[in-house]
């Protein structure tokens, strides 16, 4: 792992480059269940956004976009790619990272985009629900001792109750990984900025007739994959808006998968990823 342009970056595998982007309060390791199926055919570039995972928050500065916003995070990814001499990689993202992946595609900075439950297809109620659920989990994690979180993660009865909002099948993820994910959510110094910036994130506005339109997304393969048991960004209303706003994209339901679907069904997630990149 190395720090590049403010992001914590880990490179592995060989082949066409694929950049993996996590969600708010998350970390690059959420993609680990997919790595055995990726590293033999892709150079995988997993990164932690500034203020998340192993990456410290960047010093406050006046940028062209608000700190922690999807646009600012897309700038950070472009800076990482420039530093690594990677031109227009395949990009995949989950939740907030899915929105960043779409923004990179819109800018023409991605060769293909796979967005897993991307943020920004919410209505007003969906936005409030998402922020309250994740912020509540973060607040609760901040008052529960780390040792107890690890104990709950290892308990087969408690595990689905505690971690079920984010994964449909948390028993398929190891206790250590679940506890580390919870600790990353609590420790994320970039959380407040990104949660605040969610208020201005709306694909209906950006892609609609009064926005900038799809831009580069109209010229590259785009797959939007959504867990049918997503409790954070519920499948039916938000995936429906994504279909309406991105009619040229391939829309893939992930049956019995939650908001972070990679351990729920690695093969289905790999199928969505390769469906995008194989169309280039």
N, C-alpha and C positions, 0 to 999 in steps of 0.2 A: 504494500500500500504506500502511496506517495500523495503529497498535497500538490495539486496542480490548479492554478487559477482559483484558489480558495476552496476547491472541492477535494475530498478524499477519494482517490482513484485507485482501482485495482484492475489490472489487465491480466487476462488469461486466455488460453486457447489460440487457435489460428484460423484464418479464413477472412471473409469480408467482415469489417468491423460492425459491431452491434453495441450501442450504448443503452444501458439499463438505468431507469430513473424511478426512484421510490416516491412514496406519498408523504404527506405532512406528518411530522413526528416519527417517521420511519427511518430505515437505513438500507444500505445496499444489500445486506445479507438476506432480505426477504426473497431474493431471486435464487438463492442457493438450491432449492429443489429442482430448478431447471438446468443448472450448470452441467450435470453429466450428459444431458442431451444437446448441449450447445457448444461446448468447448472443442469438440472434434471438428466442427464445421464453421465456427465463427470465432473471430477475435472478440472476446467479450470485454467490454469496458464498463465495469460497475462503478458507480460513484455515489458519494454522499454529498448532497447539496450543502452549501455554507450554512452552518448553524444546525446541522443534523448529523447523526451518526458520529463518525470520527473527525468531522470537519468543524473547526471553530467558526463562529460567526465572523463575517468580515467587519472591519471598522466602519462606523457610520460615515456615509459619504453621500453627496448629492449625485444620484445617478439619473439616467433618463427615465427610469421606471421606479415605482415605490419598492423599498426593500422587501424581499420575500415574495414579491408578486410573481406570477407565472412568466411574465415578460422578463423580469430581472433574472429569474432562474434560467430561462432560455439563453439569456446573454452569457451566464456563467458556463453553461454547457458549450456554447459556441467558443468561448475562450479556452476551455479544456481541449476541445477538438483542434483548435488552431495550435495550441502548445504541443499537442501530440502529433501534429501533422496528419490529422485524420480529416478527410474531405467528404462531406455528405454521407455519414454512416447511416445504417439502419438504426432506428431509434424505437425503443419500447418503454412505456411508462405505466405506472399504476396510480390511480387516483389523482392527486396533484401532479405527480410525475407524468400521468397520462395526458393531462392538460398541457404540460410543458412539451411533451412529444408532439402533440398537435400543433402547438405554436411553432415549434421548429419546422414542422412540415409546411405550415402556412408560409413561413419565411423562405422556404426553398433550401433549408439547411439540412434536410434529411432525405435519404434515398428511399426509405419506406417508413411507415409509422404503424406501430401496433399499440393501441391504447386500451388498457384494462381498466374498466370502470372509471373513465376519466371525469375529473371534477369539472364543473361549469355548465352541465346540462340540467341543473336544478331550477326549480321555481323558488319563490321567496321562502316557502315553507320548507322545501328540501334543503336549502342553504342553512336555515336556522337549525334544522334537525342535525345535519352533518356537523356543524360547529359545536352544538351543545353536546352531542354524543362523544366526540373526540376530546373536547375540552374537559368534559366530565370524567372520562377515563384517565386523562392526564392528571387532573386534580386528585382523583382517588389514588392513583399510583404514587402520587407525591406524599401521601400520608401513611401508606401501608409499608411497613419495613420490607426491604429487599428480600430478606430471608423468608418472610411469609409469602411474598409473591412467588418465589421459587418453590415453596411447599405447595401452594395452590396449583402452580403449573404442573407439578408432578402428580397431583391427585386426580385420578380418572373421573371422579364425580364433580369436583370443583372446576376442572379445566374447561369444559364446554360452557359453564356458567360465566366464568370470568373472561374468557377469551373468545366466546362465541360471537360477539358483535362484529368481529373482524374476520373470522375464519369459520366456514361452515363445518369444518372437521378438525378442530384444534388437536384432537388426539393423534393426528398424523404428523404433528410437529413436535420435536423434542422439547422437554421441559426447559432445558438450558436456553434454547433459542427463543422460546416464548418469554422467559424471564428477561432475556437480553432485549427483546423487542419492547417490552414494557418499560425497561430502564431507559431505552433510547427515547421513548415518547416523553418521559418525565424530564430528561436531561436536555431536550432539544432547545437550544437558545434561540433558534430561528423560528420557533413555533408561533410566537405572538405576532410577528410581522406577517407571516404567511397567512395565519388565520384572519388577520385584519384585512389583508389584500383580497381574500375571498369575496368580499362585498362587491368588488368591481369585476369579478370574473363571471362572464356570461357569454356563452357561445351563441345564444339566440341574438344577442346584440352584435357580437363580433362578426358572425357569419350571415346575419340577416341583411335585408336590402339597405339599411342605413349604416351598416358596418363596413369592414374592409373586405368581406367575402372570404372564400376559401383560399385564395392565393395559390400557393404551391401545392396545397392539398388536392387540388383538382388535377394535378399532373403526376402524382405518385401513387403507388399502392397504399391504401389505408385500411386497416382492420380495426374495428371497435369490438372488443370482447367484454362481456358483462356476466358476472355470476348471477344466476337466477335467485340465489339466496343472499344477495348483498343487502345487509341491513344498514350500511352507512350511506350509500347512494342507491336507494331501492331501484331494482331492475325495471319494473314495468314503466313507471312514468319517465325515468331519466333515459333509459335505453331507447324509448320511443321518441323522445326529443332528438336524440343523437341520430336516429334513422331519418327523421324529417329534415334535419339541418345538414346532414352529410349523406345525401342519397346515393352518391357514387361510391361510397365506402362499402366494404364487406362487413356486415354486422353478425357477430357470432355469439349466441348464448352459450354460457358455460353451465350446464345443468348441475345442480346441487353444489355450486361453488359460492363462496362468500366474497367479501370485498377484497381481501388479499387472497387470490385463488390458487397460488402456485403450489402450496402443499396439498390443497384440496384435491386437485387433479392435474398433476404435472404434464401428463400426456396431452390433455385438451389444451392446456396453455401453450405447450410447444407447437401443437398443431396450428393455433392462431398465429404464433410468431412466424412460423415457416410459410403460412399462407400469404402473409404480407411480403416477406423478403423474397419468396420464390417467384413472385409476380413481376419482379423488376426486369 
